[in-house]
Structures are given as structure tokens and as C-alpha cells.
Amino acid sequence: MDLIAFYTQRQQHFQEQTEQLNRRIFWLGWLRLLVFIAAGTAVWLFFAQGNAIGVLVVGIALLILFLALVKWHIRLFEQRELTRHLTRINENECAVLHGEASYLSDGSAFQSTESYLADLDIFGHRSLFHLLNRAATPPGEARLATCLRQPLRDIAAIQAQQSAVTELASQTDFRQQFLARALRTRRHPPNYQGLLAWSDRPSEWLNSRRFQVLRIALPLLFLLALLAAALMHSLTPVVGVFILNFAVSGTYGQRVNRIHAAISDNVESLSTLADLFQLVNMQTFETDILRRIQSETAEAHQQLARLDRIARFFDQRLNIVVYVLLTGLMLYDLQCVFWLEKWKWHNKNKLHRWLASISELEMLHSLATFRFNNPDFVLPELHEGAPFIAATGLAHPLIPASERVCNDFSIGKKQRLYIITGSNMSGKSTFLRTVGVNVLLARCGAPVCAIRFACSPMAIHTSLRQSDSLQDQVSLFYAELRRLQTILQSLEQDAHALVLLDEVLRGTNSDDKLYGSQQLVRRLLSLGAAGLLATHDIELAKLETEFSDTLGNLCFESIITDDELLFDYKLKTGVAQNRNATFLMRKMNIIPKDGMPHQQTDLKHTT
């Protein structure tokens, strides 16, 4: 399938729908205006002509028609908003396939120097998160971030997630409709924390006998006051009960305001959340995870729609005229609080699960879109046992397909640790990240960038980048030592891990560095983890003779042809032989060329 043509066709389809909706909205707006004028004219004629009942009936019918047109108009605006989101979603997929950055969150808020997150470019601009993310809500983004920070270790759980991702990958319409509806919440971002905090608070209203008596008795008392007023031909009873109701409602004012604040922040998003669950419940799912989510959220659409209606009723208190009249008549605030508390009593244990289900679906949707967009990627095979990787055609998913160089690689079945040598820019560090990112994707239940990939679900430990800190008074060298200490302590607790190290101990002299690196390799071998150590130190490769059964040498070579430095980025067995630093320094006239005296160079002509 030509994915770019597929997304372009969908983009054009939704653009055409948007244009059609624009025309319908335009003409419906004029129709609304004409109906409103006609209704107003009919009402004026009724009063002008006296008892013209027919005119009044026509006027009332036109007013009803006007209200129906208003509702229809609102629905068209909502449909146009969805089609605009769907257009942009498909534009974005085309952009991502062309190598451009997605307009959705890049996960910078989740950046951390802990573990492998910074070393493997998991969060931030052009990161793995940025490539994967198709979440529109903050909880959905957080759930995807958690998936990458705390990936699955249980093989059955990983395989179940693979199945759900595979099923969703085949349901493009559902995925895009789901994302478009979730994007609608951004116009009025929900206050999830406030909503959940309200639902977690124990109800002090439903169990209050005084509250229940007042809520029922005082509106009935107002009805009796109306009857008394009619019999006595005096408004005194009505005014008295009206003031009483208003005073009683005022005694609950602060508590009612807190509840209203928790709900009102979510009024504009509750109906959207209800629509999301309606969409989920309309689907037919086969895999266990998706069927579980569907089962757990079966009531969510109706109950959130009901909560939305109650919240909108409650918001009427912001209209001072409505608030004064309805409070005096029927204790409007207390009636709304009762409906809300009754809703909470029935659903408080479900609300957390419903919102978590939305987040889980956004995470699965992100992985499913990644699978759909990369049909040449493969779902990995997961096996128990000692840490190992067996990969064919392995490459980095963040490198565009036209630029990827694939390599076959295996570790753990024979050699548990490889020392990788090679010149600068030859691909050592990129290969370490390639291995780490694909193992992470495998543990997330996502496809990996390979033709075939099998591994055990290993923990991932890295030391690829280090930075000093003036604030913490930590040098680059000491920061690296602390990272290595953390890795070794973790391996003592759980050696079922993959360790990726790049040029360790670069902050000390060459003899000290070699000796320290040799001892580190011996320690890693004794712990039993799988590992890759990239280095420029050729002497370190001689350890292969001492540990021939567990340690091997791999390399990336540079090639000098016709006075040009080239790289093929192909992984080879053995120790790197070529050097490029001296060649580049001579080519850039930093040092004199062989057989030539050192001459001062005109920097304007240096490349």
C-alpha cells in the first residue's frame, strides 16, 4: 500500500466534507434568521390583530422550528470541527511519512536523565515518543510515557498488547475518529484532577437527614404558600417562603461553590468524553485487552452524558436571574447537588477506570498507528531464558527508511558481551541506540525496525551520554562513575538485562582508562548480563583471547577512497583497522600532510 497516497486521499475526502459543511452552515444560518423574523412577525400580528389564534399557532410553530434549526446548526458546527481535525490528522501522517515532525506533543515534559531515557532519545523533539505519540489528552500522553519508562516484562502481557496493537492497526477509521474526538477536548481542557478529587470525596449530603428533609419539604412548602396566597389574595406567604428558601440555600453556599467549581471546569468536555465512549462501544473487538476496555466502559457513555446534563443544569446558577428565581422556588443549588451526589454514589468507583481506559486506548492507538505506518517492521518474538537478541535487518526507527543501513546482530546465545571498535562517525553510538530502542519497542508490544527480531524481555541500562553540573558540582567523569555504579548495583539485583556503554572512563588518562575498562568488562561478564561496549581503545579488544567463550569483537570500518572518507555503517566481526582522525586533520590542514612541511594555511579556504 502507498501510505502517502492513502493519507492524501483521506485528507482530500475530509477537506471536501468540510467545504460541504461550510455551505450547509452558511445557508442554514440564513434560514434560521428568516424563520426567526417570521416567528417574530407572527407574534406581532397576534397582538396587533387581537384574537388571531391561527397566527399565534403559526408563530409558536415557527419558534419551535427555530429552536430545532439552532440545534441542527450546533450539530453541524461540531461535525465541521471533527472533519477539520480529521483533515489535519491525515496531513500530519503524510508529514511524518515524509520525515517531518508531528504536530502532536513531543513529550518534552517527560524528559529525564534517569536510566536510558536521555541516552536513547525517548522524549523531546524528534524523539521516539514524538514519532509514536497519537494521544490528544494529557493523561493519554502520560500513559504512553509510562509505557516507555516502565515497559512490560511479562511475555504474556507483551503478547496480549501486541495482539491489541495489531487489531487496532487495521482499524484506521476508528483510530482517526477517536483521535479527532479526543482533540476536541483541547478547546476546553478537562480538569481531570478536580473531577477525580470530587468523586473521591465521601458524600456528606446523601447521608444527611436534615439535607434530605429541607430539599423536599421547602419546595413543597412553597407550593402550599402559592395555594394560601390564592385563597388569601395576598403574596405574603409566597414572599415569606421565597426568602426562607433563599436563606437556607445560603447556609450551604460555600460547600455548594466548591462542588460547582470541581464540575464546571469539565462541563465543556464531558459530552466529548461521552462521545469517545460511545465510539468505543460501537466497535467490535476480538482481542482480550480491547474487549476488557469495552466491557469496563459499557456504561460510560450514558453515565457521562447524564453527568454532562446535570453539570449544565448546575451552570444555570451563574445566571443571576435564574439563580434567584429557582433558588427561591425550589432550592435549585441543593437539588443540583443532590443529583450530582447521587450520580457519584452510583459511579465513583467507575470514573477512575473510565478515564484510565481512555488513556490506555490512546497509548494503544499510538502504537497501532506506528505499526500501520511501518508495514515492513516486524512484531518481535519473546522468549524466556538468559538475556539474548537475534535480529536480521536491524535498523533505527528514527532514521528515515531511505537512509537506514540494516545489520544482522545476535548476542547472548554464545557471546554475552561485545566490544565494538571503529573510527569517529562510523556508526558505533547509533548502533548501540538501535539495539536499545528496538528492545524497548519489543517490551512495549510494538513492532521493531527489523526483518526478524527475537529477544528476551530484558531490563535496559545505558551510559552513552554524560554531562557535568555546575549546580550540583558534579564533573563529567564523576557523573559517569555514578551511572556505572547504579548500573552495577541494578545488575546485582537483576542480571537479566542489556547494558549499553559508549566510551567509558573518558575523563582519565589512557593507562588508567584501559585498566578500569578491563576490570569493568570482567565485572559485567561475571554478572551475566548481555552488553555492548563501544570504544576507540583497541587494546581493550585483546580481552577476547582471555574470554573467548563469552566476549567477542565487532567493528565499523571507515573507507578512504580517492582522498575521500566514506562509511558503509555495516557491522563486521573483528577489530577496526582504519583511522580517520589523522586523515581528516590533514585534509582540513590542521596538521601537515605526509612528506610536506608544515605551512600556515589560509583559513578562508579551509573546509
N, C-alpha and C positions, 0 to 999 in steps of 0.2 A: 504493500500500500504506500502511495506517495502521501506522507503525512502532511506536508506543507500544502499540497493541493486539497487534501481533506479538510484541513482547518480553514483554508482560504474560502472554500465553498460554503462552509458553515458560517463564516464571518459575513459573507455576502448575503446569505439567507437571512440572517438576523438583522442586517442593515436594511434589507427590503421590508422586513416586518416592522422595523422602527419607523420607516418612512410611511408605511400604510397607517400605522397608529397615529402618526403626526397628523395625517389628513383627517382621520376619523375624529381626533381630538379637536381639530380646528372647526370642522362643521358641526360637531356636537355642541361646542361652545356657543356657536351662533343659534342653534336650535334651542338650547337652554334659555338664552336671552329672549328669544321670540316667545317661548312658552311662558316665561315669567311675565313679560309685558302683557300677553293675552290674559293671563290669570289676573293680573292687576286691573286690567280693563274690565274684566267680568265683575270683579268685586266692586269697582267704582260704579258700574252700571246698575248693580243691585241696589246700592244705596241711593243712586240718583233716581231710579225709577220706582222705588218703594218695594212692594211685594212681588218682585220678579223672581220667583223661586227657580224657574228654569235657568236663568242667568247665574244664580248662586250655585246651582248644581254644576253647571259648566265650569264656573270659577274654581270650585273645590276639586273637580276632576283634573283641571289644568295644574293646580297646585300639587296634587298627588303625582301627576306626570312629571312636573318639575323636580320633585324630590327623587323620583326614580332616575331621571336623567342625571342628576347630581351624583347619585350612587354609581351609575354606569360610567360617568366621567372619571370619577376617582379610580374605578377599576381599570380603566384604560391607561391612566397615568401610571398605575402600578405595573401593568403589563409592559408599558414602554420602558420603565425603569429596568425591568428584568431583561428585555431584549437589548438594551444598551449594555448591561453587564455581560450578557452572553456574547455580544459583538466584541467587547474588549477582551473577554476570556480567550476567544479564538485568535484575536490579534496577538495576544500575549504568547499563546502556544506557538504561533508562527515565529515570533521574535526569538523565543527560547531555542527553537529548532535551528534558527539562523545564527545562534551563538550569542544573542543579545541577553541582557539581564532581565529577569522577570520584574514586573511592577509590584508584585506582592512582597511581603516582608522578607528581608534577608537574614533575620534572626540575630541582628547585632546586639539586641538586648540580652541575649543568652550567652554572649561571648565570655570565655573564661580561660585561664591558663592552667586549669586543673586537667590532669590526665592527658588524653590525646586530643582534646578539643581544638586547641590552637595549632598544634603540630600538623594535624590532618585537615585544617581549614574547614571545620564543621560549621562554624557560624560566621556571619559577616558577608560583605559584598562579594558576589561570585563564589560563594561557599557551597558546600554540599546541601545545607539547609535551604539556601536560596534557590538551588536547582530543583529541589524536591517540593518546596512548600506550595500547597494549594489550599491553605487554610485562610479563612477570612476573619475569624474571631480570635481575640487574644487567648481564650482557653484552648482553642484548636491549635494555635501556634505553639503554646506551651506543651501541649500533648505531643506534638511532633518533636519538639526539642527534647522532651523526656525520652522519647523513643531512641533518639540519637545519643543521649547522655547515658541512659541506662537500658541498653539493648537487651533483648531476650537471651537467656542461656539455655532454657529447656527446649529440647529439639521438638517435642510435640507442640509446644506453644508457637515455635517459629514456623513449623509446617502448617499449623492452623492459620497463622497470619498470612503465609504465602498463598493459601487457598482463597482467603478473603480478598487479598490484593488482586489475584488472578481474575476472580469473578467480577470485581468492580472495574477492572481494566477493560472488560468487554462491554461496559455499560456507559458509554460516553455521554449519552443524553442525560441519564440520571446524574452523573458526576457534575456535569456543567450546570444543570438546573439547580443542583444542591449548592454549588459554589455561588451561583448568581443570587439565590435567595439569602445565603449567608452574608454576601456582600451588602445586601440591603440594610443589615443591622448597623453598618458603619455610619449611615446617615444620622442615626440616633444610637450611639454605642450603649449597650445594656450595662447596667451596674450589677454584674453577677454577684459580686461580693455582698452588696447590700441586700439583694434578693435572698441569697442563701442565709445571710445572718438573720434576716427576718424570719425565714422558715425554721431556723434552728432555735429561735427563742421560744420558750414554753408559753402556751396561751394562758393569759391571766383573765381573759374575757369570757370564754365559753363556760368556765367553771365558777364564774361569779354569779350567784343568785340575784344579787342586787342589780347587776347589769342586765340580766335577762328580764327581770320584773320591769325595770324602767323602760327597756327597749320596746316592750309590748304594751305596758299599761299607759304610758304617756301619750302615744298616738291614739289609743282608744279613748283616753280622757279628752283629747282634742275633738274627736267625733261627737262625744257627749256634749262638749261645750257648744259645738255647732247646733246640735239639736236644741239645747237650752236657749241659745241665742234666738233661734227661730220661734220658740214658744214665748220667750220673754220680750221679743222685739228689741233686744239690746245686745251689743257686741262685747259687753263687759266680760262674760265668761270666756269668749274666744280670745280676747286680748290677754286675759289673765293666764290662760293655759299656754298661749303662744310665748309669753315672757318666761313662764316656768320652764317650758321645753328648752328655750334658748339658754337659760341659766344652767340647767342640768347638763346640757351639752358642753357648756363652757368649762365645767369642772373636769371634764375629760380632755380638754383641749390639747395640752402638751403631749400626752400619750398618743392621741389620735394623730397629731402632726408628725411624730416620729414614724408611725406606721405609714402614713401617706408619703413621707419622704422616701422610705425604702421602696415603695411601689411605684411612685410617679416617675422615677428615673428609668423605669423599664416599660412604661406604657407603650411607647412607640415601637418597641422591639418584641413585645410578647406575641403579637399577631404574626410577625415574621418567623419567630421560633416555632409557633404552632404550624405555620405553613411548611417548615422544614420537616417536622414530624409527619405531617400529612403526606408529604412526598415520599418519605421513608416507608410509611405503612402501605403505600400504593404499590411498592415494588414486590417482586417475587425473588427471594433469595434462596440459595441452595446450601451455602457453606455455614458452618456452625456459628462462627463469630457474628456474621451478619444476621442470621436468624435469631440469635440471642438478643442482639441490639433491637431488632424489630419487635421481639416479644416483650422486652423490658419497657419499650416505649409505646406500646399499643394504645394506652390511654392518653399519651402526652398531648396529642393534637387537640382533642376535645377539652381536656382539663386546662391547658394553657390558653385556649381560645376563651374558655369561661373566665379564667383569671384576667384576661385582657378586657373582657366586658366589665367585670367588677371594677378593675382599675380605672377604666374610662368613666364609669359612673362616679367613682370616688373623685376623679379630677374635676367634676362639675362644681365641687365646693370652691374652686378657685374663682368661679363667677359669683360675685358678691350678692347679686340679686337672688340667684338660685340658692346660694348658701343660706341666706337669711330666711327665705320663704320655706324651704324644705326642712331646715333645722327646726324652725318654729312649729311646723306642721307635724313632722314625723321623726324628729331626731336623726336627720339624714346621716350625719357623721357616724353615729352609733350603729345604724343599720348597715352602712358600708363596712364598718369594722367587723361586724358580726359575719357578713358574707365572706369577708377575707379570712377571718379566723376559722370559719367552718371549712373553707377551701383548704387552708393549711392543715387542719386536723386530718383531712382525708388524704392529703398529698405530700406532706412534708418529708416523709421517708422516701418518696419517689423523685423529688425535684433534683437532688444531687445526682441521682442515677441518670435522669433525663439529660441534664446539662453535660454530664460526663460522656454520655452516648454521642452527643453532637461533636464533642472534641475528638472522640475515638474515630468517628466517621470521617472527620476532616483529616486526621492522620492517615487513615487507610486510603482515603481519596488521594492524598498526596503521593503515596507510594504506588497506587494504581495508575495514576497519570504518568508517573515515571516509567512504569512498565509499558504502558501503551505507547509512549513516545520513543521507546527504545526496544523495538521488537527483536533486535539482534542480540540483546542481553539475555542472560540465562538465569533461571532460578537455581540457586546452589543446592548441592546435596549435603546434608548434615549427617555426621556420624559421631558416635560416641568413641571414647578411647583417648589415646595420647594426642596432644596437640599436633595438627598436621594441616597442610594445604596441598592440594593438587589442582593446578589450573592450566588450561590451554587457552591461548589467545588472550591473555590478561592485559588490561589497559586501564587507564584512569578515566572515570566517567565525566570529570570536569574538563577534560581535553576534547576539543571538537573532533568528531569522527574523522574528518579529512586530515587531521594532524596526528592521530593516535598511532603509536607503534606498539604492536602487541608482542607479548613474550609468554613463553611457556615456563612454568615455575612449579616446583614442588619442594616441600620441606616437611620433616617430621617422620617420614617413613624410614629414611636412612639417616641423613644428616639432620640434626636438630638446630644447628646454628651455621649461618653462612657469613663469611667476611666478604664484603663487596668492595672491590677497589676500582679505581677509574679516575680519569683526569677531571678537572673542573668542567662543569656544564655537560658532562657526558650522560647524565640521567640517573645517578645513584639516588639522590634525595627524592626525585619524582617517583622512582620505583618503590622506595620504602613507603611513600604515601599511597601509591597504587595498591600495594598489598594491604595496608591498614584500612583504607577506605572500603575496599571490597569485602574484607572480613566483617567490618561494621555493617555494611549493607546486608550481608548474609544473615547476621544476627537480628536485623530488623524485619526479616521476612520479605525483603525487596530483591529484585533482580540485581545481578552483578555484571560488570563490564568484562565479559569473558565469553569464550565459546563453550567451555566446560569449567566448572568450578565445584570442588568438594572440599570440605573442611570440617573440623570440629568446632563447636561454639566456644571459642577462646576469649578470655579477657584480653584487652589491648593496652599495652604500656609503651609509651614513646618518650624519647628525648631527642628531638630534632631541632628545635629552636630554643634558645635561651636568651634572656635579656636581663641586664642588671637593673637595679632600682636604687636611685639616689635617696628616695624617701625611706626605704627600708634598709639602706646602707648594705645592700647585697651585691657583691660583684658577680660578673658573668660566670666565673669559674665556680664560685661557691653556690650559685643558683643551680648550676649543672650537678654539682655533687649532691645537693639536697634532692634533686629529682631522681638521681640514681639511687640514693638511699631509700626513697619512697618506693621505687620500683622493686628493689631487692626485698624490702620488707613485705610488699604485697605478694611477691613470688614465694616467700616463705610460708605465707598463709594459703596461697592457691597458685601452684606452678602450672596449671592448665591455662597457659597464656601465650600471647605473641608479643615479643619485645622488639621494638624498632629503635635503633640508636644510630645517630649520624655524627661522625667525627667527635667522639667523646674526648674529654680532657684537653680541649684545645687551648686552655688557658695556662698551660705549664710548659716546661722545656721538653725537648724531644725525647731525651732519655727517660725522664720521669713519666712522660705521657705513654711511651711504649710499655714500660714496666707496669704502670697502672692499668693500661688497656689489656695487657696479657692476663693480669690477675682477675680483671673483671670478666673476661671471656671464660676463664676457668670456673669462676663462681657461677656464671649463668649456666654452664654445662652441668655443673653439679646439681643445680636446682631442677633441671629437666624441662624448662620452658623451650618453646621454639623462638628463634630470634634471627634478626638481620642486623649486621653492624657495618655501616658504610665508613670507609676510611681512605685517606691518602697514604697511610703508613704501610708500605709494602712489607716491612719486617713482621707486622702482625700476622700476615698471611702464612708465615712459616709455622704457625701453630698447627696447621693441617697435618704435619708429619707426626705430631705428638697425639692428636686426637682424630686420627683418620676415619674412625667409625662414626663419629658424631659431628665433626666440623668439616666444612668444605669451603672452597673459594669460588666466587663468581666475580665477573668484572664487566665493565662497559668500556669499550675502547674508542679513542678518537683516531681519526684518519687524516693524514696530511697528504693532499694530492694537488699538484700544480700550485704549490705555495698557498693553498687554502686549507683551512681546518674544517673538517666535516665530522658529523656524528651520525651513527645509524641507530643509536639508542636500543641496540639489541643485546640482550643478556647472554653472556658467554661463560663457559666454565674456565676456571683458572685465574691467574693474577694479571692485572693490567700491565702492559709493557710500554705503551706510548705516554708521552708527557706533552702537555700543551702550554704550560705556563711560560717556559722559556721561548717557545715558538711565538706566542702572542706578544711577549715583551719585545722580542726582536722585530716582529712585524710592525709594532707600534713605535719603534725606535726608542724604547725605554732603555734598552741595553744594546750594545753594538752587535752587529751581525758577525758570524764566524769569519775570521780572516779579514775583517775590516776594522780599521782603527775607530775608536770612539769619537764621534763628531757631534758637535752641537746641532740640534735639529730645530728647524723652523716649525713651531707648534701649530702654525696656521695650516700646515699641510699634513698634520698628523691625523689618522683616522682611528 
